Amino acid sequence: MKKCKLYLTAVLLFLTTVCYPQNGEYISGKVVDAEQKEPVPFATVRIKDRALGVISNIDGTFKIPLRFKTEGQILEISCLGFETQELRIAILRK
């Protein structure tokens, strides 16, 4: 079975968006299938080798606390049936 790669709109486009909610700052993004260009719901977005992370919504969107940027070096994005992708947190914009 050929595994699809996650196309991370987050990597290229969405990471420039910062939200300022009441409880702190977030970086928001969307996980999208590379081939189908469809959102990937319930993907795990976490700090590699740490128990810190979030799950994408039904539409593939997620928000990670800005403090995650200081908690680790690599963001790991995974979902059943897809190849796990890694993203250096240092490239994220505040």
N, CA, C and O atoms as a GROMACS GRO file, in nm:
protein
  376
    1MET      N    1   0.084  -0.119   0.000
    1MET     CA    2   0.000   0.000   0.000
    1MET      C    3   0.088   0.125   0.000
    1MET      O    4   0.176   0.140   0.085
    2LYS      N    5   0.065   0.210  -0.093
    2LYS     CA    6   0.143   0.334  -0.103
    2LYS      C    7   0.095   0.432   0.002
    2LYS      O    8  -0.024   0.463   0.009
    3LYS      N    9   0.188   0.482   0.082
    3LYS     CA   10   0.151   0.582   0.182
    3LYS      C   11   0.159   0.721   0.122
    3LYS      O   12   0.253   0.754   0.049
    4CYS      N   13   0.060   0.801   0.153
    4CYS     CA   14   0.057   0.940   0.106
    4CYS      C   15   0.137   1.027   0.202
    4CYS      O   16   0.139   1.003   0.322
    5LYS      N   17   0.202   1.127   0.148
    5LYS     CA   18   0.273   1.224   0.232
    5LYS      C   19   0.175   1.333   0.273
    5LYS      O   20   0.088   1.373   0.196
    6LEU      N   21   0.192   1.378   0.394
    6LEU     CA   22   0.112   1.491   0.439
    6LEU      C   23   0.169   1.617   0.376
    6LEU      O   24   0.288   1.646   0.385
    7TYR      N   25   0.083   1.689   0.313
    7TYR     CA   26   0.124   1.817   0.258
    7TYR      C   27   0.090   1.922   0.362
    7TYR      O   28  -0.026   1.942   0.395
    8LEU      N   29   0.188   1.985   0.412
    8LEU     CA   30   0.168   2.077   0.523
    8LEU      C   31   0.157   2.220   0.473
    8LEU      O   32   0.257   2.290   0.454
    9THR      N   33   0.034   2.260   0.453
    9THR     CA   34   0.010   2.399   0.421
    9THR      C   35   0.071   2.483   0.531
    9THR      O   36   0.115   2.596   0.509
   10ALA      N   37   0.072   2.426   0.651
   10ALA     CA   38   0.130   2.491   0.766
   10ALA      C   39   0.274   2.531   0.738
   10ALA      O   40   0.317   2.640   0.775
   11VAL      N   41   0.348   2.444   0.673
   11VAL     CA   42   0.488   2.469   0.647
   11VAL      C   43   0.506   2.589   0.556
   11VAL      O   44   0.593   2.673   0.579
   12LEU      N   45   0.424   2.596   0.454
   12LEU     CA   46   0.447   2.698   0.353
   12LEU      C   47   0.366   2.825   0.371
   12LEU      O   48   0.415   2.935   0.343
   13LEU      N   49   0.242   2.812   0.417
   13LEU     CA   50   0.155   2.928   0.415
   13LEU      C   51   0.101   2.970   0.549
   13LEU      O   52   0.104   3.089   0.582
   14PHE      N   53   0.051   2.877   0.628
   14PHE     CA   54  -0.030   2.912   0.743
   14PHE      C   55   0.048   2.956   0.865
   14PHE      O   56  -0.009   3.021   0.953
   15LEU      N   57   0.173   2.925   0.874
   15LEU     CA   58   0.246   2.950   0.997
   15LEU      C   59   0.274   3.098   1.022
   15LEU      O   60   0.327   3.136   1.127
   16THR      N   61   0.239   3.179   0.928
   16THR     CA   62   0.256   3.322   0.949
   16THR      C   63   0.139   3.383   1.026
   16THR      O   64   0.144   3.499   1.067
   17THR      N   65   0.034   3.304   1.045
   17THR     CA   66  -0.085   3.352   1.115
   17THR      C   67  -0.069   3.329   1.265
   17THR      O   68  -0.048   3.216   1.308
   18VAL      N   69  -0.080   3.433   1.341
   18VAL     CA   70  -0.074   3.421   1.486
   18VAL      C   71  -0.204   3.474   1.544
   18VAL      O   72  -0.251   3.580   1.506
   19CYS      N   73  -0.260   3.399   1.636
   19CYS     CA   74  -0.384   3.441   1.701
   19CYS      C   75  -0.350   3.492   1.840
   19CYS      O   76  -0.257   3.443   1.904
   20TYR      N   77  -0.426   3.588   1.887
   20TYR     CA   78  -0.404   3.644   2.019
   20TYR      C   79  -0.528   3.626   2.106
   20TYR      O   80  -0.600   3.723   2.131
   21PRO      N   81  -0.556   3.503   2.152
   21PRO     CA   82  -0.672   3.481   2.237
   21PRO      C   83  -0.646   3.529   2.379
   21PRO      O   84  -0.536   3.576   2.410
   22GLN      N   85  -0.745   3.517   2.464
   22GLN     CA   86  -0.733   3.563   2.601
   22GLN      C   87  -0.623   3.494   2.679
   22GLN      O   88  -0.556   3.557   2.761
   23ASN      N   89  -0.603   3.366   2.656
   23ASN     CA   90  -0.512   3.288   2.740
   23ASN      C   91  -0.371   3.274   2.685
   23ASN      O   92  -0.294   3.195   2.740
   24GLY      N   93  -0.333   3.345   2.583
   24GLY     CA   94  -0.197   3.335   2.533
   24GLY      C   95  -0.192   3.341   2.381
   24GLY      O   96  -0.293   3.363   2.315
   25GLU      N   97  -0.072   3.320   2.327
   25GLU     CA   98  -0.051   3.328   2.184
   25GLU      C   99  -0.048   3.189   2.123
   25GLU      O  100  -0.002   3.093   2.186
   26TYR      N  101  -0.097   3.178   2.000
   26TYR     CA  102  -0.100   3.052   1.929
   26TYR      C  103  -0.051   3.071   1.787
   26TYR      O  104  -0.060   3.180   1.730
   27ILE      N  105   0.000   2.965   1.731
   27ILE     CA  106   0.030   2.958   1.590
   27ILE      C  107  -0.071   2.861   1.532
   27ILE      O  108  -0.084   2.750   1.582
   28SER      N  109  -0.143   2.901   1.429
   28SER     CA  110  -0.246   2.815   1.374
   28SER      C  111  -0.201   2.759   1.240
   28SER      O  112  -0.115   2.816   1.172
   29GLY      N  113  -0.261   2.645   1.202
   29GLY     CA  114  -0.224   2.582   1.077
   29GLY      C  115  -0.329   2.484   1.029
   29GLY      O  116  -0.433   2.468   1.091
   30LYS      N  117  -0.300   2.420   0.918
   30LYS     CA  118  -0.391   2.322   0.859
   30LYS      C  119  -0.309   2.210   0.798
   30LYS      O  120  -0.212   2.235   0.727
   31VAL      N  121  -0.348   2.086   0.826
   31VAL     CA  122  -0.281   1.970   0.770
   31VAL      C  123  -0.364   1.924   0.650
   31VAL      O  124  -0.485   1.902   0.661
   32VAL      N  125  -0.297   1.911   0.532
   32VAL     CA  126  -0.366   1.879   0.407
   32VAL      C  127  -0.294   1.764   0.338
   32VAL      O  128  -0.171   1.757   0.339
   33ASP      N  129  -0.371   1.672   0.279
   33ASP     CA  130  -0.318   1.560   0.201
   33ASP      C  131  -0.250   1.615   0.076
   33ASP      O  132  -0.307   1.698   0.006
   34ALA      N  133  -0.128   1.570   0.048
   34ALA     CA  134  -0.051   1.621  -0.065
   34ALA      C  135  -0.114   1.590  -0.199
   34ALA      O  136  -0.111   1.673  -0.290
   35GLU      N  137  -0.171   1.472  -0.214
   35GLU     CA  138  -0.225   1.431  -0.343
   35GLU      C  139  -0.369   1.479  -0.364
   35GLU      O  140  -0.402   1.531  -0.471
   36GLN      N  141  -0.452   1.463  -0.265
   36GLN     CA  142  -0.594   1.496  -0.278
   36GLN      C  143  -0.625   1.642  -0.248
   36GLN      O  144  -0.732   1.691  -0.283
   37LYS      N  145  -0.532   1.711  -0.182
   37LYS     CA  146  -0.552   1.850  -0.138
   37LYS      C  147  -0.672   1.863  -0.044
   37LYS      O  148  -0.734   1.969  -0.037
   38GLU      N  149  -0.702   1.755   0.028
   38GLU     CA  150  -0.812   1.752   0.124
   38GLU      C  151  -0.758   1.766   0.265
   38GLU      O  152  -0.646   1.723   0.292
   39PRO      N  153  -0.833   1.826   0.357
   39PRO     CA  154  -0.789   1.836   0.497
   39PRO      C  155  -0.770   1.697   0.558
   39PRO      O  156  -0.839   1.602   0.522
   40VAL      N  157  -0.675   1.688   0.650
   40VAL     CA  158  -0.651   1.563   0.723
   40VAL      C  159  -0.702   1.584   0.866
   40VAL      O  160  -0.635   1.649   0.946
   41PRO      N  161  -0.820   1.529   0.897
   41PRO     CA  162  -0.874   1.546   1.032
   41PRO      C  163  -0.804   1.455   1.132
   41PRO      O  164  -0.757   1.347   1.097
   42PHE      N  165  -0.798   1.500   1.254
   42PHE     CA  166  -0.747   1.423   1.367
   42PHE      C  167  -0.601   1.380   1.354
   42PHE      O  168  -0.561   1.277   1.407
   43ALA      N  169  -0.521   1.460   1.282
   43ALA     CA  170  -0.377   1.436   1.275
   43ALA      C  171  -0.314   1.482   1.407
   43ALA      O  172  -0.359   1.579   1.468
   44THR      N  173  -0.211   1.412   1.449
   44THR     CA  174  -0.139   1.448   1.571
   44THR      C  175  -0.027   1.545   1.536
   44THR      O  176   0.055   1.517   1.449
   45VAL      N  177  -0.022   1.658   1.605
   45VAL     CA  178   0.082   1.759   1.587
   45VAL      C  179   0.148   1.772   1.723
   45VAL      O  180   0.087   1.823   1.817
   46ARG      N  181   0.275   1.727   1.736
   46ARG     CA  182   0.339   1.724   1.867
   46ARG      C  183   0.487   1.755   1.859
   46ARG      O  184   0.548   1.753   1.753
   47ILE      N  185   0.542   1.785   1.975
   47ILE     CA  186   0.686   1.804   1.987
   47ILE      C  187   0.750   1.666   1.984
   47ILE      O  188   0.712   1.578   2.061
   48LYS      N  189   0.847   1.647   1.896
   48LYS     CA  190   0.912   1.516   1.883
   48LYS      C  191   0.975   1.474   2.016
   48LYS      O  192   1.044   1.551   2.082
   49ASP      N  193   0.950   1.349   2.052
   49ASP     CA  194   1.004   1.287   2.174
   49ASP      C  195   0.955   1.351   2.303
   49ASP      O  196   1.018   1.336   2.407
   50ARG      N  197   0.843   1.420   2.298
   50ARG     CA  198   0.783   1.483   2.416
   50ARG      C  199   0.634   1.450   2.418
   50ARG      O  200   0.577   1.412   2.316
   51ALA      N  201   0.574   1.463   2.533
   51ALA     CA  202   0.431   1.440   2.548
   51ALA      C  203   0.353   1.571   2.538
   51ALA      O  204   0.259   1.594   2.614
   52LEU      N  205   0.393   1.656   2.444
   52LEU     CA  206   0.326   1.785   2.421
   52LEU      C  207   0.273   1.786   2.279
   52LEU      O  208   0.348   1.765   2.184
   53GLY      N  209   0.143   1.811   2.264
   53GLY     CA  210   0.090   1.816   2.129
   53GLY      C  211  -0.057   1.847   2.125
   53GLY      O  212  -0.122   1.864   2.228
   54VAL      N  213  -0.110   1.854   2.003
   54VAL     CA  214  -0.252   1.880   1.979
   54VAL      C  215  -0.299   1.788   1.867
   54VAL      O  216  -0.218   1.723   1.800
   55ILE      N  217  -0.430   1.784   1.847
   55ILE     CA  218  -0.492   1.706   1.740
   55ILE      C  219  -0.563   1.804   1.646
   55ILE      O  220  -0.628   1.898   1.692
   56SER      N  221  -0.550   1.782   1.516
   56SER     CA  222  -0.618   1.870   1.421
   56SER      C  223  -0.769   1.846   1.426
   56SER      O  224  -0.814   1.736   1.457
   57ASN      N  225  -0.845   1.949   1.395
   57ASN     CA  226  -0.991   1.942   1.394
   57ASN      C  227  -1.040   1.865   1.272
   57ASN      O  228  -0.961   1.820   1.189
   58ILE      N  229  -1.172   1.851   1.260
   58ILE     CA  230  -1.233   1.780   1.148
   58ILE      C  231  -1.196   1.842   1.013
   58ILE      O  232  -1.195   1.774   0.911
   59ASP      N  233  -1.167   1.973   1.013
   59ASP     CA  234  -1.129   2.041   0.889
   59ASP      C  235  -0.977   2.051   0.872
   59ASP      O  236  -0.929   2.123   0.785
   60GLY      N  237  -0.901   1.978   0.955
   60GLY     CA  238  -0.755   1.974   0.944
   60GLY      C  239  -0.683   2.088   1.013
   60GLY      O  240  -0.560   2.091   1.015
   61THR      N  241  -0.757   2.184   1.070
   61THR     CA  242  -0.693   2.298   1.134
   61THR      C  243  -0.650   2.265   1.277
   61THR      O  244  -0.705   2.176   1.342
   62PHE      N  245  -0.549   2.338   1.322
   62PHE     CA  246  -0.504   2.322   1.459
   62PHE      C  247  -0.439   2.450   1.506
   62PHE      O  248  -0.402   2.535   1.425
   63LYS      N  249  -0.424   2.464   1.636
   63LYS     CA  250  -0.352   2.576   1.698
   63LYS      C  251  -0.255   2.516   1.798
   63LYS      O  252  -0.294   2.434   1.882
   64ILE      N  253  -0.130   2.558   1.791
   64ILE     CA  254  -0.033   2.515   1.890
   64ILE      C  255   0.008   2.636   1.973
   64ILE      O  256   0.029   2.744   1.918
   65PRO      N  257   0.020   2.618   2.103
   65PRO     CA  258   0.066   2.729   2.187
   65PRO      C  259   0.206   2.773   2.145
   65PRO      O  260   0.291   2.690   2.114
   66LEU      N  261   0.227   2.902   2.143
   66LEU     CA  262   0.357   2.956   2.105
   66LEU      C  263   0.468   2.906   2.196
   66LEU      O  264   0.584   2.900   2.154
   67ARG      N  265   0.434   2.871   2.319
   67ARG     CA  266   0.536   2.820   2.411
   67ARG      C  267   0.597   2.688   2.363
   67ARG      O  268   0.707   2.652   2.406
   68PHE      N  269   0.528   2.615   2.274
   68PHE     CA  270   0.584   2.491   2.220
   68PHE      C  271   0.714   2.518   2.145
   68PHE      O  272   0.800   2.430   2.136
   69LYS      N  273   0.728   2.639   2.093
   69LYS     CA  274   0.848   2.675   2.019
   69LYS      C  275   0.972   2.667   2.107
   69LYS      O  276   1.081   2.638   2.057
   70THR      N  277   0.956   2.691   2.236
   70THR     CA  278   1.070   2.683   2.327
   70THR      C  279   1.082   2.546   2.392
   70THR      O  280   1.182   2.518   2.458
   71GLU      N  281   0.982   2.460   2.375
   71GLU     CA  282   0.982   2.328   2.439
   71GLU      C  283   1.060   2.223   2.361
   71GLU      O  284   1.101   2.123   2.420
   72GLY      N  285   1.082   2.242   2.233
   72GLY     CA  286   1.151   2.142   2.154
   72GLY      C  287   1.198   2.197   2.022
   72GLY      O  288   1.170   2.311   1.987
   73GLN      N  289   1.270   2.116   1.948
   73GLN     CA  290   1.330   2.160   1.823
   73GLN      C  291   1.251   2.118   1.700
   73GLN      O  292   1.259   2.183   1.595
   74ILE      N  293   1.174   2.009   1.711
   74ILE     CA  294   1.107   1.954   1.593
   74ILE      C  295   0.959   1.928   1.621
   74ILE      O  296   0.922   1.871   1.724
   75LEU      N  297   0.874   1.971   1.528
   75LEU     CA  298   0.732   1.944   1.533
   75LEU      C  299   0.708   1.820   1.447
   75LEU      O  300   0.750   1.816   1.331
   76GLU      N  301   0.641   1.720   1.502
   76GLU     CA  302   0.615   1.595   1.432
   76GLU      C  303   0.465   1.587   1.402
   76GLU      O  304   0.383   1.599   1.492
   77ILE      N  305   0.430   1.566   1.274
   77ILE     CA  306   0.291   1.561   1.232
   77ILE      C  307   0.264   1.423   1.176
   77ILE      O  308   0.330   1.379   1.082
   78SER      N  309   0.166   1.355   1.236
   78SER     CA  310   0.137   1.218   1.193
   78SER      C  311  -0.012   1.191   1.194
   78SER      O  312  -0.090   1.256   1.263
   79CYS      N  313  -0.051   1.091   1.113
   79CYS     CA  314  -0.190   1.047   1.107
   79CYS      C  315  -0.190   0.906   1.049
   79CYS      O  316  -0.108   0.874   0.962
   80LEU      N  317  -0.280   0.823   1.095
   80LEU     CA  318  -0.291   0.687   1.048
   80LEU      C  319  -0.310   0.685   0.896
   80LEU      O  320  -0.397   0.754   0.843
   81GLY      N  321  -0.229   0.606   0.827
   81GLY     CA  322  -0.237   0.597   0.681
   81GLY      C  323  -0.151   0.697   0.607
   81GLY      O  324  -0.148   0.696   0.484
   82PHE      N  325  -0.081   0.784   0.679
   82PHE     CA  326   0.005   0.885   0.618
   82PHE      C  327   0.146   0.870   0.672
   82PHE      O  328   0.168   0.820   0.782
   83GLU      N  329   0.240   0.916   0.593
   83GLU     CA  330   0.379   0.918   0.636
   83GLU      C  331   0.400   1.034   0.734
   83GLU      O  332   0.354   1.145   0.708
   84THR      N  333   0.468   1.008   0.844
   84THR     CA  334   0.496   1.112   0.944
   84THR      C  335   0.591   1.215   0.885
   84THR      O  336   0.689   1.182   0.819
   85GLN      N  337   0.559   1.341   0.910
   85GLN     CA  338   0.642   1.452   0.862
   85GLN      C  339   0.699   1.528   0.982
   85GLN      O  340   0.635   1.536   1.087
   86GLU      N  341   0.818   1.582   0.966
   86GLU     CA  342   0.881   1.661   1.071
   86GLU      C  343   0.908   1.802   1.019
   86GLU      O  344   0.940   1.822   0.902
   87LEU      N  345   0.895   1.898   1.109
   87LEU     CA  346   0.912   2.039   1.075
   87LEU      C  347   0.992   2.106   1.186
   87LEU      O  348   0.958   2.094   1.304
   88ARG      N  349   1.097   2.176   1.148
   88ARG     CA  350   1.177   2.248   1.248
   88ARG      C  351   1.096   2.364   1.303
   88ARG      O  352   1.045   2.446   1.226
   89ILE      N  353   1.083   2.371   1.433
   89ILE     CA  354   1.005   2.475   1.498
   89ILE      C  355   1.067   2.612   1.478
   89ILE      O  356   0.997   2.713   1.478
   90ALA      N  357   1.197   2.617   1.462
   90ALA     CA  358   1.268   2.744   1.446
   90ALA      C  359   1.219   2.824   1.324
   90ALA      O  360   1.235   2.946   1.322
   91ILE      N  361   1.160   2.759   1.225
   91ILE     CA  362   1.115   2.832   1.107
   91ILE      C  363   0.978   2.895   1.126
   91ILE      O  364   0.933   2.972   1.042
   92LEU      N  365   0.912   2.862   1.236
   92LEU     CA  366   0.780   2.919   1.263
   92LEU      C  367   0.793   3.065   1.300
   92LEU      O  368   0.885   3.104   1.371
   93ARG      N  369   0.702   3.145   1.252
   93ARG     CA  370   0.703   3.288   1.285
   93ARG      C  371   0.610   3.315   1.402
   93ARG      O  372   0.507   3.250   1.419
   94LYS      N  373   0.649   3.413   1.480
   94LYS     CA  374   0.566   3.454   1.593
   94LYS      C  375   0.452   3.538   1.544
   94LYS      O  376   0.369   3.583   1.623
   0.00000   0.00000   0.00000
